[in-house]
Amino acid sequence: MHENDQPDSRTAPSVFERVVPQNLLDFMNASIDDARDRWWPRDGRRASPTAHNFASLLRGLDAFDAAETQACQSARRWASTMLGKECGGEPICMLRCVDVGSPSQSYLRHFDSHILTLLIPLQLAASGERSGDLIMYRQPRRSVSAMSNVITKARLFLEHGMPVIARRALLMRDLERGLCERIACTPGNVYAFNGFVTMHGNLDVASGERRTLIIHYYDPGRTVGLRVITRTMRAFRDRLADL
Ligand SMILES: [Fe+2]
């Protein structure tokens, strides 16, 4: 296992290599295939019992326990130092499954509400320019105050309402300028980063399906109710799209 030391003090993710064995990846992907009709969400990234079951399976692995413990300790230290608060609570688990039929879920630059994100790729899409790869900005945001967080989230929420082609242009412009980098993930590895200060998003998928288990830890509660508003508006937008 190779581990970078501080997942939360810089924008590059910490990488824990060869944590999830292939037979467990195969089991998870087969479970998704079997259960899709029962839980398949419109946006491909909703919290689900399936995701929580997968996280429980991972916690039976010594390598995952070690990675999770190290990442969580580091994240709590960051919260104590930077936010002056102790963080706890249960993590949120979700599955994000994106294929060529879900381009609207790509190029959505955002910050997470939670301090620590563990990203576990289960299956990659076909390689190429449109592989669904993770894009991470190099510089963390400087201000983490509640007000700046709300303003930033509101601005990005409006950006998410733009057409995909416009959002793609913004992200590709920043890639060309070197403001962000493309992270080519490998199934079996675990990627840890501080999504609360690191803006990130994903490319779209041209062929195949990209599946990722995502676990969020430690919500510092700096949204001042905005999350409820954005979730409500997103659900309303989804319902309009279903009409
Ligand atoms: Fe995120």
Boltz pocket constraint, residues with backbone or C-beta under 6 A from the ligand:
constraints:
  - pocket:
      binder: B
      contacts: [[A, 110], [A, 111], [A, 112], [A, 195], [A, 200]]
      max_distance: 6.0
